[in-house]
């Protein structure tokens, strides 16, 4: 990371955090009952349309551009990454 790059931290209320935890747990239960092949198809059908994942959003006069990239050789699944990123510190 370069010195001129900024890091933003999203602060959640306890209610928001618990809501996300519940969503995560529900999704985890659903996915844990699927085979690997079914999970891959689930993500392809519901989350991996690249056009839906790349977007721009203006917040308080700042435009944020979000681009997604998937590494087919990644050692961490998208679900594990989501859980790691939403873990309360």
ROFI-615066 format. One record per residue: residue number from 0; residue in one letter; x, y, z of N, C-alpha, C in turn. Coordinates in Angstrom, 1 decimal. Example, Ala and Ser with C-alpha at 12.3 -4.5 7.8 and 13.67 -1.06 7.14 Angstrom:
2
0 | a | 13.2 | -5.7 | 7.8 | 12.3 | -4.5 | 7.8 | 13.2 | -3.3 | 7.8 .
1 | s | 12.8 | -2.2 | 7.1 | 13.7 | -1.1 | 7.1 | 12.9 | 0.0 | 7.9 .
# end
This chain:
89
0 | x | 0.8 | -1.2 | 0.0 | 0.0 | 0.0 | 0.0 | 0.9 | 1.2 | 0.0 .
1 | x | 0.5 | 2.2 | -0.8 | 1.3 | 3.4 | -0.9 | 0.8 | 4.4 | 0.2 .
2 | x | 1.6 | 5.4 | 0.5 | 1.3 | 6.3 | 1.6 | 0.1 | 7.2 | 1.3 .
3 | x | -0.2 | 7.4 | 0.0 | -1.3 | 8.3 | -0.3 | -2.7 | 7.5 | -0.4 .
4 | x | -2.7 | 6.2 | -0.2 | -3.9 | 5.5 | -0.2 | -4.6 | 5.6 | 1.2 .
5 | x | -5.9 | 5.6 | 1.2 | -6.7 | 5.8 | 2.4 | -7.3 | 4.4 | 2.7 .
6 | x | -7.5 | 4.2 | 4.0 | -8.2 | 3.0 | 4.5 | -9.4 | 3.5 | 5.2 .
7 | x | -10.6 | 2.9 | 4.8 | -11.8 | 3.3 | 5.5 | -12.3 | 2.1 | 6.3 .
8 | x | -12.8 | 2.4 | 7.5 | -13.4 | 1.4 | 8.4 | -14.9 | 1.6 | 8.5 .
9 | x | -15.7 | 0.6 | 8.3 | -17.1 | 0.7 | 8.5 | -17.5 | 0.4 | 9.9 .
10 | x | -18.1 | 1.3 | 10.6 | -18.5 | 1.0 | 12.0 | -20.0 | 0.6 | 12.0 .
11 | x | -20.3 | -0.5 | 12.6 | -21.7 | -1.0 | 12.7 | -22.2 | -0.9 | 14.1 .
12 | x | -23.5 | -0.7 | 14.2 | -24.1 | -0.7 | 15.5 | -24.2 | -2.2 | 15.9 .
13 | x | -24.4 | -2.5 | 17.1 | -24.6 | -3.9 | 17.6 | -25.8 | -4.6 | 16.8 .
14 | x | -26.8 | -3.8 | 16.6 | -28.0 | -4.4 | 15.9 | -27.7 | -4.7 | 14.5 .
15 | x | -26.9 | -3.8 | 13.8 | -26.5 | -4.1 | 12.4 | -25.5 | -5.3 | 12.3 .
16 | x | -24.6 | -5.3 | 13.3 | -23.7 | -6.4 | 13.3 | -24.4 | -7.8 | 13.5 .
17 | x | -25.3 | -7.8 | 14.5 | -26.1 | -9.1 | 14.7 | -26.9 | -9.4 | 13.5 .
18 | x | -27.5 | -8.5 | 12.8 | -28.2 | -8.8 | 11.6 | -27.3 | -9.4 | 10.6 .
19 | x | -26.1 | -8.9 | 10.4 | -25.2 | -9.5 | 9.4 | -24.8 | -10.9 | 9.9 .
20 | x | -24.6 | -11.0 | 11.2 | -24.2 | -12.4 | 11.7 | -25.3 | -13.4 | 11.5 .
21 | x | -26.5 | -13.0 | 11.7 | -27.6 | -13.9 | 11.4 | -27.7 | -14.3 | 9.9 .
22 | x | -27.5 | -13.3 | 9.0 | -27.5 | -13.6 | 7.6 | -26.4 | -14.6 | 7.3 .
23 | x | -25.2 | -14.3 | 7.8 | -24.1 | -15.2 | 7.6 | -24.4 | -16.6 | 8.1 .
24 | x | -24.9 | -16.7 | 9.3 | -25.2 | -18.1 | 9.8 | -26.3 | -18.8 | 8.9 .
25 | x | -27.3 | -18.1 | 8.5 | -28.3 | -18.7 | 7.6 | -27.7 | -19.2 | 6.3 .
26 | x | -26.8 | -18.3 | 5.7 | -26.2 | -18.7 | 4.5 | -25.3 | -19.9 | 4.7 .
27 | x | -24.5 | -19.9 | 5.8 | -23.6 | -21.0 | 6.1 | -24.3 | -22.3 | 6.2 .
28 | x | -25.5 | -22.3 | 6.9 | -26.3 | -23.5 | 7.1 | -26.7 | -24.0 | 5.7 .
29 | x | -27.2 | -23.1 | 4.9 | -27.7 | -23.5 | 3.6 | -26.6 | -24.1 | 2.8 .
30 | x | -25.4 | -23.4 | 2.7 | -24.3 | -23.9 | 1.9 | -23.7 | -25.2 | 2.4 .
31 | x | -23.7 | -25.4 | 3.8 | -23.1 | -26.6 | 4.3 | -23.9 | -27.8 | 4.0 .
32 | x | -25.1 | -27.7 | 3.6 | -26.0 | -28.8 | 3.2 | -25.8 | -29.2 | 1.7 .
33 | x | -25.0 | -28.3 | 1.0 | -24.9 | -28.5 | -0.5 | -23.5 | -29.3 | -0.7 .
34 | x | -23.5 | -29.9 | -1.9 | -22.2 | -30.5 | -2.3 | -21.4 | -29.4 | -2.9 .
35 | x | -20.1 | -29.6 | -3.1 | -19.2 | -28.6 | -3.7 | -19.8 | -28.1 | -5.0 .
36 | x | -20.2 | -29.1 | -5.8 | -20.8 | -28.7 | -7.2 | -22.0 | -27.8 | -7.0 .
37 | x | -22.9 | -28.2 | -6.1 | -24.1 | -27.4 | -5.9 | -23.7 | -26.0 | -5.4 .
38 | x | -22.7 | -25.9 | -4.5 | -22.3 | -24.6 | -4.0 | -21.7 | -23.7 | -5.1 .
39 | x | -20.9 | -24.3 | -5.9 | -20.4 | -23.5 | -7.1 | -21.5 | -23.0 | -8.0 .
40 | x | -22.4 | -23.9 | -8.3 | -23.5 | -23.5 | -9.1 | -24.4 | -22.4 | -8.4 .
41 | x | -24.6 | -22.5 | -7.1 | -25.3 | -21.5 | -6.4 | -24.7 | -20.1 | -6.5 .
42 | x | -23.3 | -20.1 | -6.3 | -22.6 | -18.8 | -6.4 | -22.6 | -18.3 | -7.9 .
43 | x | -22.5 | -19.2 | -8.8 | -22.6 | -18.7 | -10.2 | -23.9 | -18.1 | -10.5 .
44 | x | -25.0 | -18.7 | -10.1 | -26.4 | -18.3 | -10.4 | -26.7 | -17.0 | -9.6 .
45 | x | -26.2 | -16.8 | -8.4 | -26.7 | -15.7 | -7.5 | -25.7 | -14.6 | -7.3 .
46 | x | -24.4 | -14.8 | -7.5 | -23.4 | -13.8 | -7.1 | -22.4 | -13.5 | -8.1 .
47 | x | -22.2 | -14.3 | -9.1 | -21.0 | -14.1 | -10.0 | -21.3 | -13.5 | -11.3 .
48 | x | -22.4 | -12.8 | -11.4 | -22.6 | -12.0 | -12.7 | -21.7 | -10.8 | -12.5 .
49 | x | -20.6 | -10.8 | -13.3 | -19.6 | -9.7 | -13.1 | -20.2 | -8.3 | -13.3 .
50 | x | -21.2 | -8.2 | -14.2 | -21.7 | -6.9 | -14.5 | -22.5 | -6.3 | -13.3 .
51 | x | -23.1 | -7.2 | -12.5 | -23.8 | -6.8 | -11.3 | -22.8 | -6.4 | -10.2 .
52 | x | -21.6 | -7.0 | -10.2 | -20.7 | -6.8 | -9.1 | -19.8 | -5.5 | -9.3 .
53 | x | -19.7 | -5.0 | -10.5 | -19.0 | -3.8 | -10.7 | -19.9 | -2.7 | -10.8 .
54 | x | -19.7 | -1.7 | -10.0 | -20.6 | -0.5 | -9.9 | -19.9 | 0.7 | -9.4 .
55 | x | -20.6 | 1.8 | -9.5 | -20.1 | 3.1 | -8.9 | -21.2 | 3.6 | -8.0 .
56 | x | -20.8 | 4.2 | -6.9 | -21.8 | 4.7 | -5.9 | -21.2 | 6.0 | -5.4 .
57 | x | -22.1 | 7.1 | -5.4 | -21.7 | 8.3 | -4.8 | -22.2 | 8.4 | -3.4 .
58 | x | -21.3 | 8.8 | -2.5 | -21.6 | 8.9 | -1.1 | -21.0 | 10.2 | -0.6 .
59 | x | -21.8 | 11.2 | -0.2 | -21.4 | 12.5 | 0.3 | -20.4 | 13.2 | -0.7 .
60 | x | -20.8 | 13.1 | -2.0 | -19.9 | 13.8 | -2.9 | -18.7 | 13.1 | -3.4 .
61 | x | -18.4 | 11.9 | -2.8 | -17.3 | 11.1 | -3.3 | -17.8 | 9.9 | -4.1 .
62 | x | -17.3 | 9.7 | -5.2 | -17.7 | 8.6 | -6.1 | -16.8 | 7.4 | -5.8 .
63 | x | -17.4 | 6.3 | -5.4 | -16.6 | 5.0 | -5.1 | -16.9 | 4.1 | -6.3 .
64 | x | -15.8 | 3.6 | -6.9 | -15.9 | 2.6 | -8.0 | -15.5 | 1.2 | -7.4 .
65 | x | -16.4 | 0.3 | -7.6 | -16.1 | -1.1 | -7.1 | -16.0 | -2.0 | -8.3 .
66 | x | -14.9 | -2.7 | -8.3 | -14.6 | -3.7 | -9.4 | -14.2 | -5.0 | -8.7 .
67 | x | -14.8 | -6.1 | -9.2 | -14.5 | -7.4 | -8.6 | -13.6 | -8.2 | -9.5 .
68 | x | -12.8 | -9.0 | -8.9 | -11.9 | -9.9 | -9.7 | -11.8 | -11.2 | -8.9 .
69 | x | -11.9 | -12.3 | -9.6 | -11.9 | -13.6 | -8.9 | -10.7 | -14.4 | -9.4 .
70 | x | -9.9 | -14.9 | -8.5 | -8.8 | -15.7 | -8.8 | -9.2 | -17.2 | -8.7 .
71 | x | -9.1 | -17.9 | -9.8 | -9.6 | -19.3 | -9.8 | -8.6 | -20.2 | -9.0 .
72 | x | -7.4 | -19.7 | -8.7 | -6.5 | -20.4 | -7.9 | -6.4 | -20.0 | -6.5 .
73 | x | -7.4 | -19.2 | -6.0 | -7.3 | -18.6 | -4.7 | -7.4 | -19.8 | -3.7 .
74 | x | -6.8 | -19.6 | -2.5 | -6.8 | -20.5 | -1.5 | -7.9 | -20.3 | -0.5 .
75 | x | -8.6 | -19.1 | -0.6 | -9.7 | -18.8 | 0.3 | -10.9 | -18.6 | -0.5 .
76 | x | -12.0 | -19.3 | 0.0 | -13.3 | -19.1 | -0.8 | -13.9 | -17.8 | -0.5 .
77 | x | -14.8 | -17.4 | -1.4 | -15.5 | -16.1 | -1.2 | -16.3 | -16.1 | 0.1 .
78 | x | -16.8 | -17.2 | 0.5 | -17.6 | -17.3 | 1.7 | -16.6 | -17.1 | 2.9 .
79 | x | -15.5 | -17.7 | 2.9 | -14.5 | -17.5 | 4.0 | -14.0 | -16.1 | 4.1 .
80 | x | -13.8 | -15.5 | 2.9 | -13.4 | -14.1 | 2.8 | -14.4 | -13.2 | 3.4 .
81 | x | -15.7 | -13.4 | 3.0 | -16.8 | -12.7 | 3.6 | -16.8 | -12.8 | 5.1 .
82 | x | -16.7 | -14.0 | 5.6 | -16.8 | -14.2 | 7.1 | -15.6 | -13.5 | 7.8 .
83 | x | -14.4 | -13.5 | 7.2 | -13.3 | -12.9 | 7.7 | -13.4 | -11.4 | 7.7 .
84 | x | -13.9 | -10.8 | 6.6 | -14.1 | -9.4 | 6.5 | -15.2 | -8.8 | 7.4 .
85 | x | -16.2 | -9.6 | 7.7 | -17.3 | -9.2 | 8.6 | -17.1 | -9.6 | 10.0 .
86 | x | -16.0 | -10.2 | 10.4 | -15.8 | -10.6 | 11.8 | -15.6 | -9.4 | 12.6 .
87 | x | -16.2 | -9.3 | 13.7 | -16.1 | -8.1 | 14.6 | -14.8 | -8.2 | 15.3 .
88 | x | -14.0 | -7.0 | 15.2 | -12.7 | -7.0 | 15.8 | -12.7 | -6.5 | 17.2 .
# end
